[in-house]
Amino acid sequence: MPTIEPPRCPNCPDRPWVWRDMTTAVPERPDLWYWYCAGCRGYWEPVPECRAVFAHGVPVV
């Protein structure tokens, strides 16, 4: 199964990986999450395709 890497922070000079913040997700809405950077403490809303892949797994084509 292929792996998908999370994006890197666009604000930090060293471009660290961002984390998937699941604090707002619930069992009924596993796609309700945001990207978070521990370096600059920024949050970003993922695009719908990214939400689907990281919430439900890599689609098989």
N, CA, C and O of each residue as an XYZ file, in Angstrom:
244
protein
N       0.852     -1.181      0.000
C       0.000      0.000      0.000
C       0.894      1.240      0.000
O       1.810      1.344      0.817
N       0.634      2.177     -0.910
C       1.465      3.384     -0.946
C       1.223      4.261      0.281
O       0.134      4.265      0.855
N       2.237      4.984      0.661
C       2.093      5.901      1.790
C       1.988      7.325      1.275
O       2.574      7.681      0.253
N       1.242      8.120      1.992
C       1.064      9.526      1.653
C       1.705     10.340      2.767
O       1.412     10.129      3.943
N       2.568     11.257      2.402
C       3.223     12.097      3.401
C       2.403     13.351      3.653
O       1.786     13.888      2.733
N       2.394     13.817      4.893
C       1.706     15.080      5.168
C       2.491     16.237      4.560
O       3.677     16.093      4.265
N       1.848     17.368      4.372
C       2.578     18.520      3.832
C       3.560     19.090      4.843
O       3.556     18.731      6.020
N       4.387     19.974      4.355
C       5.345     20.681      5.219
C       4.819     22.091      5.485
O       4.055     22.638      4.690
N       5.231     22.664      6.599
C       4.764     23.993      6.993
C       5.246     25.052      6.002
O       6.442     25.135      5.722
N       4.332     25.859      5.473
C       4.746     26.910      4.548
C       5.320     28.145      5.253
O       5.922     28.999      4.603
N       5.138     28.248      6.582
C       5.582     29.438      7.315
C       6.951     29.296      7.964
O       7.671     30.286      8.095
N       7.321     28.103      8.369
C       8.588     27.899      9.085
C       9.754     27.797      8.104
O       9.623     27.168      7.054
N      10.899     28.411      8.436
C      12.050     28.371      7.527
C      12.610     26.965      7.302
O      13.120     26.674      6.220
N      12.522     26.090      8.308
C      13.054     24.733      8.132
C      12.019     23.763      7.570
O      12.323     22.586      7.376
N      10.791     24.243      7.303
C       9.711     23.471      6.673
C       9.468     22.104      7.327
O       9.581     21.077      6.657
N       9.134     22.075      8.633
C       8.858     20.792      9.283
C       7.533     20.200      8.789
O       6.695     20.902      8.223
N       7.364     18.897      9.014
C       6.095     18.250      8.703
C       5.015     18.864      9.582
O       5.290     19.274     10.709
N       3.799     18.930      9.079
C       2.677     19.364      9.900
C       1.975     18.121     10.456
O       2.098     17.026      9.906
N       1.252     18.305     11.532
C       0.552     17.219     12.210
C      -0.927     17.296     11.908
O      -1.466     18.369     11.637
N      -1.568     16.162     11.956
C      -3.024     16.122     11.788
C      -3.642     16.277     13.170
O      -3.552     15.379     14.007
N      -4.273     17.428     13.400
C      -4.909     17.717     14.682
C      -6.312     17.119     14.661
O      -7.187     17.583     13.930
N      -6.512     16.085     15.469
C      -7.780     15.357     15.501
C      -8.682     15.767     16.658
O      -9.660     15.075     16.940
N      -8.383     16.869     17.336
C      -9.153     17.241     18.526
C     -10.605     17.586     18.203
O     -11.452     17.539     19.095
N     -10.914     17.927     16.964
C     -12.289     18.264     16.609
C     -13.016     17.105     15.930
O     -14.215     17.208     15.668
N     -12.321     16.009     15.640
C     -12.944     14.862     14.977
C     -13.773     14.050     15.974
O     -13.433     13.944     17.152
N     -14.849     13.492     15.478
C     -15.717     12.608     16.266
C     -15.993     11.373     15.407
O     -15.809     11.426     14.191
N     -16.433     10.255     16.014
C     -16.674      9.047     15.214
C     -17.604      9.267     14.009
O     -17.421      8.651     12.959
N     -18.586     10.134     14.168
C     -19.505     10.395     13.060
C     -18.878     11.258     11.962
O     -19.343     11.244     10.823
N     -17.827     12.006     12.299
C     -17.145     12.895     11.349
C     -15.633     12.696     11.420
O     -14.930     13.568     11.931
N     -15.109     11.565     10.920
C     -13.659     11.339     10.974
C     -12.866     12.298     10.094
O     -11.645     12.388     10.218
N     -13.553     13.013      9.206
C     -12.863     13.948      8.312
C     -12.812     15.371      8.870
O     -12.392     16.290      8.167
N     -13.224     15.564     10.100
C     -13.236     16.899     10.710
C     -11.943     17.119     11.500
O     -11.923     16.993     12.724
N     -10.868     17.450     10.784
C      -9.561     17.657     11.394
C      -8.825     18.756     10.627
O      -9.272     19.182      9.562
N      -7.699     19.211     11.170
C      -6.916     20.306     10.578
C      -5.438     19.965     10.619
O      -5.010     19.135     11.421
N      -4.655     20.606      9.756
C      -3.194     20.513      9.831
C      -2.718     21.471     10.896
O      -3.264     22.564     11.043
N      -1.692     21.065     11.650
C      -1.134     21.896     12.714
C       0.388     21.827     12.652
O       0.959     20.752     12.471
N       1.040     22.972     12.803
C       2.498     23.022     12.855
C       2.925     23.302     14.292
O       2.517     24.303     14.881
N       3.737     22.429     14.848
C       4.225     22.614     16.215
C       5.270     23.718     16.289
O       5.519     24.253     17.370
N       5.889     24.072     15.164
C       6.905     25.119     15.161
C       6.303     26.508     15.290
O       6.629     27.245     16.221
N       5.425     26.869     14.359
C       4.826     28.205     14.371
C       3.430     28.204     14.990
O       2.818     29.260     15.154
N       2.934     27.029     15.328
C       1.599     26.840     15.932
C       0.470     27.305     15.018
O      -0.576     27.763     15.476
N       0.708     27.175     13.723
C      -0.311     27.548     12.749
C      -1.243     26.384     12.444
O      -0.864     25.221     12.581
N      -2.464     26.705     12.031
C      -3.468     25.720     11.621
C      -3.860     25.983     10.180
O      -3.927     27.135      9.751
N      -4.120     24.912      9.425
C      -4.583     25.024      8.051
C      -5.679     24.019      7.821
O      -5.656     22.913      8.361
N      -6.635     24.410      7.019
C      -7.699     23.491      6.638
C      -7.233     22.712      5.416
O      -6.814     23.316      4.429
N      -7.296     21.389      5.462
C      -6.851     20.596      4.311
C      -7.856     20.675      3.157
O      -9.045     20.918      3.367
N      -7.366     20.468      1.959
C      -8.248     20.425      0.793
C      -9.086     19.150      0.888
O      -8.673     18.202      1.555
N     -10.260     19.102      0.233
C     -11.140     17.933      0.348
C     -10.475     16.595     -0.009
O     -10.728     15.589      0.654
N      -9.634     16.572     -1.041
C      -8.966     15.329     -1.430
C      -8.031     14.844     -0.322
O      -7.947     13.648     -0.044
N      -7.335     15.787      0.303
C      -6.411     15.454      1.385
C      -7.190     14.939      2.600
O      -6.777     13.971      3.238
N      -8.303     15.579      2.912
C      -9.160     15.127      4.012
C      -9.598     13.684      3.799
O      -9.538     12.867      4.717
N     -10.038     13.378      2.584
C     -10.537     12.036      2.284
C      -9.432     10.990      2.431
O      -9.657      9.932      3.019
N      -8.253     11.276      1.906
C      -7.152     10.305      1.969
C      -6.696     10.085      3.404
O      -6.505      8.941      3.818
N      -6.518     11.152      4.168
C      -6.012     10.997      5.531
C      -7.093     10.539      6.518
O      -6.756     10.028      7.586
N      -8.364     10.704      6.197
C      -9.442     10.242      7.072
C      -9.833      8.800      6.772
O     -10.186      8.052      7.683
N      -9.771      8.400      5.485
C     -10.294      7.094      5.094
C      -9.260      6.181      4.458
O      -9.574      5.026      4.172
N      -8.051      6.647      4.227
C      -7.018      5.829      3.618
C      -6.821      6.136      2.151
O      -7.577      6.898      1.550
N      -5.808      5.541      1.595
C      -5.453      5.766      0.194
C      -6.459      5.052     -0.696
O      -6.684      3.855     -0.516
N      -7.077      5.752     -1.659
C      -8.032      5.093     -2.554
C      -7.323      4.110     -3.483
O      -6.214      4.374     -3.947
N      -7.956      3.003     -3.744
C      -7.408      1.993     -4.656
C      -7.940      2.277     -6.034
O      -9.149      2.389     -6.237
N      -7.014      2.396     -6.999
C      -7.419      2.669     -8.382
C      -6.932      1.595     -9.306
O      -7.179      1.658    -10.510
